[in-house]
Amino acid sequence: GRQAFVITPLILESDRLNTKSAEKEFKNIQTLFPHARVGLLHGRLTTEKKQLVMSAFKNKLLDILVATTVIEVGVDIPNATVMLIEGAERFGLAQLHQLRGRVGRSMYQSYCFVVPTEEEEEIMKRLQIFAQNTDGFKLAEMDLQMRGPGSIFGKMQSGFFRYRLADWTDARAIKQAQEAALQILAESPNLDKYPSLKKKVTIENVTVHSE
C-alpha cells in the first residue's frame, strides 16, 4: 500500500552518456510491474501536466513515480517509503541527500537505494560516504573536498581552483561568499554600482536545459 520514487539523471536516452533516462525507465517499470500504476515526471512537461502527475501521486492514484530531480525539494508524500536513485554517481552528495529526504516522512519504515551505472572505486567510495552520513551540510562539505569547486566563472562543474585567501574546502567561507554575491546582485543586478567588478565579469548567453 506504500508508494515509490524512481529517479534518473536524464530525461531521454543519450548516445554519449551510459546512464538511465526517465522515459526509458518509465516503460521498463511498467513492464516489470504490470499491475502497478506508474507515472512520469520531468522538466520538459508543461506546468499543468507536472501538477496533474504530482496531484495523482499525492492522492495515491499512482504507485510508482519515475522522475528526474524536479522532485528534489518541496515534495511531501508521507505514504512514499522507497526511493530508488539510478545513475547515482551523476548526483552530488548534497543532491542525493535532498532526494533521500523525499521518503521517511512518516511513521513507516523507509528505504533509499542508490544504484551507480559503474562500480568504480571512487564512485563507490562517494556513495558509501552518502550511506553513512545524514548531515546535509557535512555531505556538501565532503563532496566539495572530493570533487573540487569547479570553474568559478566558467562552465566546468568539477576540478580545482587556487584561492589566495581562502581554503576551497571551507564550506562556511564559500557560503558567506555566496551570500555576499547574492546581496550584491540584489542591490545591483547589472553590477552598475560595482564598475570594477563588472569589468571582471563576462556575462554569456547560456542555454539551460532543465531536468
C-alpha positions as CSV (number, residue, x, y, z in Angstrom):
1,G,0.0,0.0,0.0
2,R,3.0,2.3,0.0
3,Q,4.5,4.3,-2.9
4,A,7.9,4.6,-4.5
5,F,10.1,7.1,-6.4
6,V,12.4,6.0,-9.2
7,I,14.9,8.8,-10.0
8,T,17.1,9.1,-13.1
9,P,19.7,11.7,-14.2
10,L,18.4,12.1,-17.7
11,I,15.0,12.7,-19.4
12,L,15.9,11.0,-22.7
13,E,18.5,8.4,-23.6
14,S,21.8,9.7,-24.6
15,D,24.3,8.2,-27.1
16,R,27.2,9.9,-25.1
17,L,26.1,9.0,-21.6
18,N,25.7,5.5,-20.4
19,T,23.1,6.1,-17.7
20,K,19.3,5.6,-17.2
21,S,16.7,8.0,-18.6
22,A,13.3,8.8,-17.2
23,E,11.5,8.0,-20.5
24,K,13.0,4.6,-20.9
25,E,12.8,3.7,-17.2
26,F,9.2,4.6,-17.2
27,K,8.5,2.0,-19.9
28,N,10.8,-0.5,-18.1
29,I,9.0,-0.1,-14.8
30,Q,5.6,-0.6,-16.5
31,T,6.9,-3.9,-17.9
32,L,8.4,-5.0,-14.6
33,F,5.3,-4.1,-12.6
34,P,2.3,-4.6,-15.0
35,H,-0.3,-4.2,-12.2
36,A,1.2,-1.0,-10.8
37,R,0.1,2.5,-11.7
38,V,3.2,4.3,-12.9
39,G,3.6,8.0,-13.5
40,L,6.3,10.1,-15.3
41,L,7.6,13.5,-14.2
42,H,10.3,15.7,-15.7
43,G,11.2,19.2,-16.5
44,R,10.0,19.1,-20.2
45,L,6.4,18.5,-19.2
46,T,4.1,21.5,-19.1
47,T,3.4,23.1,-15.7
48,E,-0.2,21.8,-15.9
49,K,1.0,18.3,-16.7
50,K,3.5,18.3,-13.8
51,Q,0.8,19.4,-11.4
52,L,-1.6,16.7,-12.6
53,V,1.1,14.0,-12.2
54,M,2.1,15.2,-8.7
55,S,-1.5,15.5,-7.6
56,A,-2.2,11.9,-8.8
57,F,0.8,10.6,-6.8
58,K,-0.1,12.6,-3.7
59,N,-3.6,11.3,-3.8
60,K,-2.4,7.7,-4.2
61,L,-3.7,7.3,-7.7
62,L,-0.1,6.3,-8.7
63,D,2.0,3.6,-7.1
64,I,5.4,4.4,-8.6
65,L,6.6,7.8,-9.9
66,V,9.6,7.8,-12.3
67,A,11.1,11.3,-12.3
68,T,14.2,13.4,-12.6
69,T,15.3,15.8,-9.9
70,V,12.3,18.0,-10.3
71,I,11.1,16.3,-7.1
72,E,14.3,17.2,-5.2
73,V,12.6,19.7,-2.9
74,G,9.1,20.8,-2.0
75,V,7.5,17.4,-2.4
76,D,5.8,15.9,0.6
77,I,4.3,12.4,0.1
78,P,4.2,10.7,3.6
79,N,3.0,7.5,2.0
80,A,6.1,7.1,-0.2
81,T,8.6,4.8,1.5
82,V,11.0,3.8,-1.2
83,M,13.5,6.0,-3.1
84,L,15.5,4.3,-5.9
85,I,18.1,6.6,-7.5
86,E,19.6,5.3,-10.8
87,G,22.9,6.6,-12.1
88,A,23.6,7.8,-8.6
89,E,27.2,8.7,-9.4
90,R,25.9,11.6,-11.5
91,F,24.4,13.4,-8.5
92,G,26.3,15.3,-5.8
93,L,26.2,14.0,-2.3
94,A,24.1,17.0,-1.1
95,Q,21.7,16.4,-4.0
96,L,21.4,12.7,-3.1
97,H,20.6,13.8,0.4
98,Q,17.8,16.1,-0.8
99,L,16.4,13.2,-2.9
100,R,16.6,10.9,0.1
101,G,14.6,13.4,2.1
102,R,11.6,12.7,-0.1
103,V,11.0,9.5,1.8
104,G,11.0,8.8,5.5
105,R,8.4,11.5,6.1
106,S,6.0,9.4,8.2
107,M,5.9,6.6,10.8
108,Y,6.5,4.0,8.1
109,Q,9.9,2.3,7.6
110,S,11.5,3.9,4.5
111,Y,14.4,2.9,2.3
112,C,16.7,4.7,-0.1
113,F,18.6,2.7,-2.7
114,V,21.5,4.3,-4.8
115,V,22.5,2.4,-7.9
116,P,25.6,3.5,-9.8
117,T,26.0,2.9,-13.5
118,E,29.5,1.8,-13.0
119,E,31.1,0.3,-9.9
120,E,34.4,2.3,-10.0
121,E,36.3,2.6,-6.7
122,E,35.9,6.4,-6.5
123,I,32.2,6.2,-7.2
124,M,31.6,3.5,-4.6
125,K,33.6,5.5,-2.1
126,R,31.4,8.6,-2.6
127,L,28.2,6.5,-2.3
128,Q,29.5,4.8,0.8
129,I,30.1,8.2,2.4
130,F,26.5,9.1,1.5
131,A,25.2,5.9,3.0
132,Q,27.0,6.6,6.3
133,N,26.1,10.3,6.7
134,T,22.7,12.0,7.2
135,D,24.0,15.6,7.8
136,G,23.3,17.5,4.6
137,F,25.9,20.3,5.4
138,K,28.6,17.7,6.1
139,L,27.8,15.9,2.9
140,A,28.1,19.1,0.9
141,E,31.4,19.8,2.5
142,M,32.8,16.3,1.9
143,D,31.5,16.5,-1.7
144,L,33.4,19.7,-2.2
145,Q,36.6,18.2,-0.9
146,M,36.3,15.2,-3.1
147,R,35.1,16.7,-6.4
148,G,36.6,20.2,-6.2
149,P,34.7,23.5,-6.7
150,G,34.9,23.6,-10.5
151,S,35.5,26.7,-12.6
152,I,34.1,29.7,-10.8
153,F,33.3,31.9,-13.8
154,G,33.3,29.1,-16.5
155,K,31.2,26.1,-17.3
156,M,33.3,23.4,-15.6
157,Q,31.4,21.6,-12.9
158,S,34.4,19.9,-11.2
159,G,38.1,20.5,-10.8
160,F,40.4,22.6,-8.6
161,F,40.9,26.3,-8.2
162,R,43.5,28.1,-6.1
163,Y,42.4,30.8,-3.8
164,R,44.8,33.3,-2.4
165,L,43.0,33.9,0.9
166,A,40.5,31.0,1.4
167,D,40.7,27.3,1.6
168,W,38.5,26.0,-1.1
169,T,37.3,23.1,1.1
170,D,36.0,25.7,3.7
171,A,32.3,25.3,3.0
172,R,31.3,28.0,5.5
173,A,33.6,30.6,3.8
174,I,32.1,29.6,0.5
175,K,28.6,30.0,1.9
176,Q,29.5,33.5,3.2
177,A,30.9,34.4,-0.3
178,Q,27.7,33.2,-1.9
179,E,25.5,35.3,0.4
180,A,27.7,38.3,-0.3
181,A,27.4,37.8,-4.0
182,L,23.6,37.4,-3.8
183,Q,23.4,40.7,-1.8
184,I,25.5,42.5,-4.4
185,L,23.2,41.2,-7.2
186,A,20.1,42.2,-5.2
187,E,21.4,45.7,-4.9
188,S,22.6,46.0,-8.5
189,P,21.6,43.1,-10.8
190,N,23.7,44.6,-13.7
191,L,26.6,45.5,-11.4
192,D,26.3,49.2,-12.3
193,K,27.1,50.1,-8.7
194,Y,30.3,48.0,-8.9
195,P,32.1,49.1,-12.1
196,S,35.4,47.4,-11.2
197,L,33.7,44.1,-10.5
198,K,31.6,44.5,-13.7
199,K,34.7,44.8,-15.8
200,K,35.9,41.4,-14.5
201,V,32.7,39.6,-15.1
202,T,31.7,38.5,-18.6
203,I,28.0,37.5,-18.8
204,E,27.4,34.9,-21.5
205,N,24.2,33.7,-23.1
206,V,23.8,30.1,-21.9
207,T,21.0,27.8,-22.8
208,V,19.8,26.0,-19.7
209,H,18.2,22.6,-20.0
210,S,16.0,21.8,-17.0
211,E,15.7,18.3,-15.6
